[in-house]
Amino acid sequence: MFGRGCIDLFLDEPEKLREVLLAKYNGDVDSAYFAIKYLFLRAVLTALNMLELEEELAQNFLKNTLLFKEKLHRTLAMHN
């Protein structure tokens, strides 16, 4: 849809990934929530031992992608 992979969008342009997921699931927010939480965030946060951030980040992804991106990048930077 945007000529980039989902992982790239997840990290760099989450607003576009949200658009992709909502298009894929015909606007079903619950399905987009499930996908971001269990297919993307769970793997990353489990590896970082920070699973407690999963719900907050999933909600941010749906409601405020700028805040999501900032928090995700801050979390990843803490573990570099």
N, C-alpha and C positions, 0 to 999 in steps of 0.2 A: 504494500500500500504506500509506503514512503521510501522504498528502495534501500532500507536498512533492516538489519536483523532485530528481533525482539529484545535481545540482551543489550544491544547498543541503545535502543530506544529506552529501555528500562533505566539505564544509567544516565543517558544524556538528554533525552527528550520524553520524559514520562507522560507528558500531556498527549503526545502522539501515540504512545503505547496504550493509554486509556482509550483513545479514539479507536484504535485497532480492536481492542478487546470488546468495546461496546458495539462496534460494527459486526464483529464475529458472532456475538451473542444477541444480535437484534435489539440492542438497547437494554438488555437485561442486566441491571446493576449488580444483582446478587451473583450472577455468573462471572462477571468481571471481577468482583470482590474475591470470589473463590479462586479464580485463576491467579490474581496477583498475590494473594496470601499463600496459597499452597504450592503454586508452580514456580514462583519467583522468590518471594521473601523467605519462605521456610528454609530453603536450601542455603541462602546467604546467611541468614541470622543464626541458623544452627551451626554453621561453620565458624561463626564469630562468637558463639556461645552467648548470644544476645536475643534469644527468642522472645523475651519479655517485650520487645519493641514491635513485634509482629502486628498486633491489632492496631496500634497507633499509626504505624506506617501504612497499613492497608487502608485505614480510614482516610489518612492524608492523601493517598494516591487517588482516591475517588473524589475527594472534596477540594483539595488544594495541592496540585502537582508541584508547584513551586516550593512549598513547605516540605513536601515529600522528598524532593530532590535534595534540598538543603540538609535535611535530617539524615537521609541515606548517605550522602557524601561525607558528612561529619562522622557518622558511625563507621564508615569504611576507612576514613583517615585515621581514626583512633587505633585501628588494628594494622596499620602499615609498618 
